[in-house]
Amino acid sequence: MFFIVLAYDKPGMLAQRLAHRPAHVDYWVGQGDALKVAGAMLASDAADATPIGSSFLIEAEDEAAVRALVAADPFTIEGIFGDDVTVQPVRPALGVWRPA
């Protein structure tokens, strides 16, 4: 099953986000095929927009597995993500990336 995750940063966390970004990226790279797409959510569509959170498309058995992955993310551990992480089941059907 596939899940969209939207994890907004707590206010004022940009410096911490930047400091912990290498560990955050390494963690998700280490998840192998479970992570399909990920990237920063931005405050606007400006070229120099500030990151305000992270978004992911994850393949996992169930929502509990996705929440466990997010809980182990360095951004969660360091208190960068807020408590209002959205985990939404989705069925990818169209686009450049989709399940085989």
N, C-alpha and C positions, 0 to 999 in steps of 0.2 A: 504494500500500500504506500501511497505517496502523501506527503504532508508539506504544506507551506507553513513556515515559521516566520513570524514578525516579532522581533525582540527590540524594543525601544530602549535607548540609553536613559539612565536617570539624568536629570538636568545637571549641567556643570561637569560632565565626565569626559570631555574631549581630551584633556591631557592624559588621563588614565587610559582612555581608549587607545591613544597613539602609543603609549608606553607598553601596553600589553598586547598590541596587535600582532607582533611576531609569534607569541605563544598561542594566541587565538587562531591564527592561520595554520600554524603547525598542528594544532589539535585537530582542526577540521580536515587537513590533508591526510592525517593519520586515520581518518574514518573510512578511507577507501571508497568503495562504490556506493556507500550509503548516501553520501553527499552528491547531489546531482548538479545544483547551481547554488551559488551564494554570493552575497555582495552587501555593501553598505547601503542603508537607506539614507537619503540625503534631505536636507532642509529645504532645498529648492532645486530647480533645474539649471542653475548657474554653473558655469565651468568650475568655479572654486567653492561650490556648496559644501557646507559642513556636514559630516556624518552625524546622524541622529539615532542610529540603530543598525541592526543587521537583519537580512532576510535570507532564507534558506529554502531550497526544495530538497527534501530528504525522503529516501526510501527506507521504510522500517516496517516491522511486523505490526506495530500498533502505536497509539498515541503515548502510552507509557514509555515505550522504548525511545521515542523522540524526546520526550521530556527528560529522560535520563541523559541523553546526549547533550541537551542544552544545559542541564544542571552541572555537567562536568566541563563545560566550556570555560576557559579562563576568564572571559568577560563576565560570566555569572559568578564565578568564584571570587573575583576581585570586586564585585558589587557594581559593575558598570551597567549591566542590564537591569531594568526595573522589574517589578514583580508582575507586570501585566503582559507576559509573553503569550502571543497567540499561536496556537497550533491548530491548523485547519486541514482535515483530510481533503485531498483533491484527486481528480482523475485526469491526468494529462492526456490530451487527445490530438492536439495540433501544434505545429511549430517546428523549429529546427531541432530541438531536443525533445524526444518523447521515448517512452519505453518501447522496446522491440516487440 
